Each structure stands twice: as structure tokens, then as C-alpha cells.
Amino acid sequence: MWSRRKSRRASSTARLSFVVVLAVTAALSIGPAHALGGNGFPLGPGNPDWQRYVESSAAPLDHPVGLVSTSGAVTDPDGLLAKGNGATTLTDTATGPAPSIVLDYGKDIGGVPEFGISAETGTPTLKAGYAEALEFLTPNGDGGRPFESGDSARSDSYRIGAPGVLSNEFIQGGERYQEITLTSPGSVTLSFARIRSTVYPAGAADYAGYFVSSSDQLNRLWYAGAYTLDENMLPPNSPGGYWSIGNGYLTDTGGDAGLLKAGRDWTDYTMSFQTRINGQQAGFVVRGASAEARYLLILDDSVDKVGPANSLQEVVFTAGVAHTIADLPISAPILPGSWHSVRTVVSGSTVSTSVDGVYVGSFDSTGFPAGVGAIPAGTVGFREDSGIGEATDFRDLTVTAPDGRVLYRDPLADPARLADFQAPGVNTGSLILDGAKRDRDVWEGDLSVSGPTLLYSLGATDYLRDSLRLLGSYQLTSGFIEGRRAPGDPLNTDPLPGEVNQYSASYSMYFVPNLATYYTYTADTAFVRQEWPVVQRELAWNARQVDAQGLFETNASDGNNWHYDDQTGAQTYYNVLYYHALLSGATLAYAVGDGADAATYRARAAAVKTAVNTYLFNPATGVYDISTTQRGYVAQDANTFAVRYGVAAPDKVPGILAAMARDLDTGNGDLDVSSPAPAGYHQVIGPFMGSYELWTRFADGDTDGALDLLSREWGRMTTADPGGVLWEVMNTDGTVHTPGINGTGDGATSLAHGWSTGPTSALSEYVLGITPTSPGYADWQVAPQPGDLAWAQGRAPTPHGPLTVKWSQGAGRFGLDVTAPPGTSGTIAVPVTGPDPVVRMNGAVVWSATGSTGARQANRVGDTVRLAVAGGGDYQVQVTTGG
């Protein structure tokens, strides 16, 4: 914690005038200095120990570090803290309380649970439950079931029949606490309980960026955001999918179809394999062109309770829609738990199948009904549905061409062969998820916060790129981008048929500014060119949603918003986001050399800005209304966006920020809307939009207000359970939001959520002051906002190398050292307050109260002096006051 010189309300109207530089047009003739620290000021520790704040690790295994409690018959409970050398025994006699033990892993982690079974009696059932915060832990875990990837529950039960290593099938993301219980008579002795980590394996050496300052709280917040992101990063081919290979065969437990990566252009061939049904059905695919287009055949066993028993179902998927062709009876019984041989021949328009050497039947695509298309080519695969309890083993897969050539052959006995398939639930790209335990999907809106966190910390830009590529590949022919995808979804190659929008127009729009952010920090023009048609289609769809007043409108099919409510009509937040998307589209248009579209987008943006100010600004309240129908409220998203993206006139900004401080402040963060909340709002503290407000206050020069918001809204997250991660949403008293998202139960709220990590980028971009001003940091700006901190140091990764900043301040002086990468140019902006300021660079006076020593070298804007520099190297700037 640190002291405040001014209250937040006072600072909102008495703002410092820090400059935002859009381009560098001049250069100093003064060359770079040769060493840091030459300005004569102490700049904080010479070698600050920022590494001690790093919470992530490159270690592959996480072990419990503490014992919370035990109950029932448990011996040697501390043995589970011995990292594999324990002998903890739980015994259930069926007469006393069930034996249980609660373990603490010391921090929020995530991965595949593993247990070492050294002895057992009576084949007991071992149950393990998981929670991020201890208050929500039960034997069933907490309430944070994931959406589409990872374990489908927050607890797992295992029937113990023999010693060995027991491994869960799926990732349990986001847990600090683990409760282990025996739920049936018997005993089990555990040598270890551990988590095989799926957190991005980053130690301090992997942090391309860092931040450290005189404030311990700010330091912890920067690294809490970075670690929250680490928990939500999913490296390619992460473990825990629906497919596994062991004991000589492939086991498929769900997730829909998985296709062989080879053979998408195969036409005629024979597919043969063996299968053993363990639950309900065995599904397999021929002519699998994509997840949306394939022939699916389903072998139903003799006791099947889902489809027709002892039959072969024939199905065609066209544009993602399933059409039943036929249900064919099989004369011999298909016995569950027994191996059966299957052979399917694909020839021209005909698909024929035999089981155990007996012909079952065929279909001819020329007989499909109107509107059901044939699949001309595609590979093979397998398919199960976990939602109805399907689980099947496969082995000895062979695919041969009509001339006898082997196209693919493998017994499916080597786990390495999983890499031959695009298995369901296994991601092929480097992806950023939104929540470690529950929102285990890639979400477009959330990337707008977690993306900058990545760009200032790890610098692993492929994670942002691959996430955008996946989301952009799921675009409807209308241009609408769906905005959320499961990490195991394959990339699509063409827009998806359909005009029915899903979920959120705002999340659809976020694709464009997210791509522009990626481009600004990386200068990856090739990727922008690849995604440019997606941008054009998205902005064309947006344009069709504009009403007669010139405002973007939403409806029930696309009106969901970041705060989980349906918001329809002409809303300020959506319209300013659309304005921002249009300007981002213009930036991307210039990047690919499309001047015509750039001009179109800028003209549309100007029209939207005029409409927003005409119809949505409320002179009576001095703020922007929620929408044309919801008047008189102070909405955080509407007004934050209007200020941040320049829709609000400069003379209106102080009043808007003051109104937000007055009407949204709870003492524990800012509300999403003023009280009493209008219909359709869940009045909460949301660090997603809080991140935007934080950036907005910094960008407007309200440094004190921004630092105050940081402390109030995020400060307790660094110390409250589970600690060191940033929460999804909060109650007005600053506690974890219950009863969870949309009332789904206590503990459902994500406590390691990517959309809440705005403090990390804010501290690097504004307190250190590092921003790119042309793509890929070819030009950059360093404009620190020190507030009342004594010093700060850090660096940001760039495509040219690290850009490092150190500054300190004291009575009558400010010192700044910048080390810039080779081949870049930039602007250094330093605060000049107090009487008779003098600015020196590398020992030479470049500006004083009487004027600049050279018009091209330095100029004053408000309370800053800007210095243009060319070429990489070390620059030491010294500001003194008082003559």
C-alpha cells in the first residue's frame, strides 16, 4: 500500500497533462550514452529482485505443500507432502466417518491429477475434489465446471483395483485445494498426490518483460496478472483430451469426431479396423472433409440404449447438420466388451460396410434428398459422444487405395500415434483461454485484455495469433464471428453457412481491434493479410446493423454483453466499440495497402461518432446513457469507452470521470452501473471493464485515480485466498461474487480469469510508459506516469529486442534511463513541474524554462517535455527544478 497525495475525486478534475505521441517526426543529433545510471540519480536498486515475484514455474509437476485437515481413519497424512515418498493410508470401515484429507498446493495451479497407489484392500473408490478457494471446497469440489474443454466435473472417482500410478483423463484447471476421500469400504495407501502441470511453463528466465517498483502491492499485481495469463495459456497438444493410447489400443471417450490429419483429398478407399464397445456405440468416419462435412457410421451394440440395438446407423453431415440416411439391422450380435472387425469401402457415390466379415449394407449419395449434399473427398476418423456415455476402443487401422496401395496403417498401440489425428479436445494451436477452471474456451472479448498482458510479459505472440486465427475461422457467411471456440475445435477454411448470430455482437466486433493490437505490437503484416477477408466481412456485417439514426443496433440473437445480460437496441458501449473497430479496420487496411477500404472505414467511424454524441450523450447528467431507451444511469462500459476512444469531447471528459468516481465507487472497485441498477443488469464489480477504466484513467492523465482504482479493485486479490491470481467478478463488498456466474452456484466464479489482467499491461504501458507508436516498435514512446511512486524499473519485449526503462523521482528532480533496441527510434516524454525546470539528456541541457536548445530536439506539451531520439542505445534524462 502507498499513500495518496490527492483524493480520487479531486484527481479526476485536476489531471496531469501527459502527452500521447502518435508518430515520431524528428530526431536528436545527440548520440546515445554508453552506460546506464549516467544521469546521476539513484534509480532504485541496481539489480532489483523482480524474479521473486514470479509465480509460474517450468517444473512439470506440482506437489502439495500443506495439510489443511483430515477426518476419519487417516494415517501418516503428512506423507503426501513428501513428493512421492509417502505412505498415507485412508481406511473406510463403513462404520465411522469417511476418511478424507484436504491438501493445499500453495497457489492456484492446473493440470492432470495423478495418484501413486502403493497398496489397497477391498477395491475401494477414491474420490478427489478440487477448488480454487478453500471456502468453496466440498468433496464434490467447487462449482466451476468447464464449458467445453477439460474435466467435465470438479471431482473424479476412481475404483482402485491394484497398485500403480493413477492418472486422470482430463485437465483439472484452476485449483489450489484438493480433498481426497474414500467413499466405499476398503483402504488405499498413497505414495503421492500431484498435478502434472499444464500451466504455461514459464520461469523468471522466460519473462521477456518485467516490472518492479517501490510499491510491493503494484509489483504483486503485475505478476498476478502475468501468472493468471500463464494459467490460461494452452500449449499445442496439451494433455487431457478425449483420446488416449495404452495397452495396445486407442480409447475414445467423446468429444465428437476426430479425423486423421492426412487424407483430406482421398476419394475412394477401404477403411478397416477393430473396435470394442465399452459404452453404447462405436462411431467412425469416412470422407471426413471437416467437422462440418463427413459421413458418420455408428455401430450400436446389442444392448444399446441410445440408438437402435444391434444396428449400423448411416449419417451424413452437411454444413454441420446431421441427416440420417438409414438404420440397418445386423444379424449377428454386437457384444459389448468384445472385439469386432469393421470394413467400409468408399467408391464413387457408394459407401458399403461389413462387420465381422458379413455385409451389412450400403448407401448411394445420388439418392440423397434435395439440400443434402454428397461428400466428394475426405479422410477417416473415429467419433464418440461423452454426453451419452459412449466409450470405445479402436485398433489396427488400415486405409488402402483401390489399387491396393496402403494409404495409412498403424496398430494404434503407440501413444505417439495420437499426433497423426486431430483428436477432439486436443488443441493444435497455441491458445489463450479465458478462465483456468471454468471458461476453458477461447473468447474474443477477453483477448482484448489478456492479449496486452501477454505482449508486455512473456511476449509469446504466437498465442495471440493462433487464438485470433481460430476465432476468425468460425465466421458465418453473414460476416458475424461467433466470438467463442473450444480449444480443440479444428480450424475452418471457409465461412460457416448461416445467418443466425450467436451470443454477442460485441465479441464479434472485438476481432478487428484485437487483430490491430496484435499488428501494432508485432508488425506481422503476413498474418494481417491472411485475416483481411475476415475483417472485411465482419465490418460489412456491422454496417448492416446500423439504423436510420446512424447507430449500431443489437437484438435478442446477438445482444449478450460482457456482464452476462441481454442488451438490445442502440447502446453507447456497442456503438463506441463499433467506432473503435472501424478505426482499427482502417489501420489494418493501410497495413495491407487497401486505401479505399481505409477511407470508407474512417468515414463510417466519423458518422458513428456524430450519432453517438447526438443521440446518446445526456446533457442533464453530463455522461453517456446506456442506450436510447435506458436513460439517466451512469454505465461503466459506455462512459469508459467513450473517453478511451475519443468519442467524448475533451471538455466533457473531466465531468464523465468525476461522475464515474462519484456514482460507481464502492470502496472495493467500480460498479458496472450506478444504483439503483436498471432492469437487466447484475450489479457487480467486473475487472474486465475495470481494466478498461484503469487504462482510460491512465491515458487521460488521471494517474492518482488509476492507482487508487488499482488498489481498491485488485489489491485484495493478491492476498485473499487463493492469492496471486485475478478474479473474474466481485460482489460490492469486494468478496468473490456468489452465487457464481448467472446464479449457477457458489464457487463457480473463476478466480484466475484472463479478462481481469489489465493491471499488468497498465503498469508497463503507463507507469513505465512503454508503448509502440508504429508497428512492431519501429517507433516507440517512453512516457512514465510516476504518480507518488519513488521509482520503477522494467522492460517490454519488442520484435527488435527488449526496451528497458528505469526511473526515479525525489524532491526537485526526476531521472530516467532508457535502453532502446537497435534500429528503432522513439520519443521520451518526462514530467516537468515546479519552478525553473531544466532537462538534460546524456549530460547535455536540451530544454530549460527559457526554451529548447534546438527546436527539433525538445518541446514542451503541457507538463511534459518530449525528446525525439533515433537509433538504439542508452539515453539518460535528468529533470531538475529550482534553478
Secondary structure, DSSP 8 states (H G I E B T S, - for coil): ----SS-HHHHHHS--------------SS--BSSTTTTSS--S-SS--GGGG------SEE---EEEEEESEEE-GGGGGSTT---EEEEE-SSS---EEEEEEEEEEEEEEEEEEEEEES--EEEEEEESSGGG--TT--S---SSSS-SSSEEEEE--SSEEEE-SS-EEEEEEEEEEE-SSEEEEEEEEEEEE-S----GGG-S-EEEES-HHHHHHHHHHHHHHHHHEE-TT-S--SEEEETTEEEE--SEEEEESS-TT--SEEEEEEEEEEESEEEEEEEE-SSSSEEEEEEE-TT-SSS-SSEEEEEEEETTEEEEEEEEE-SS---TTSEEEEEEEEETTEEEEEETTEEEEEEEGGG--TT-------EEEEEE-GGGT-EEEEEEEEEE-TTS-EEEEE-S-SGGGGGGEE-TT--SS-EE-SBSSS--SEEHHHHHHHHHHHHHTT--HHHHHHHHHHHHTSBBTTS-B--EE-TT----SS-BS-----SBHHHHHTHHHHHHHHHHHH--HHHHHHHHHHHHHHHHHHHTTB-TTS-B-B-TTTBB-TTS-B--BSBHHHHHHHHHHHHHHHHHHHHTT-HHHHHHHHHHHHHHHHHHHHHTEETTTTEE-SBSSS-S--BHHHHHHHHHTT-S-GGGHHHHHHHHHHHHB-SSSBBSB-SS--TT----B-HHHHHHHHHHHHHTT-HHHHHHHIIIIIGGGGTSTT-SS--S-B-TTSSB-SS-GGG--TT-S-SSBGGG-HHHHHIIIIIS-EEESSGGGSEEEE----TT-SEEEEEE--TTS-EEEEEEEETTEEEEEEEE-TT-EEEEEEE--SSS-EEEETTEEEEETTEESSTTTEEEETTEEEEEEESSEEEEEEEE---
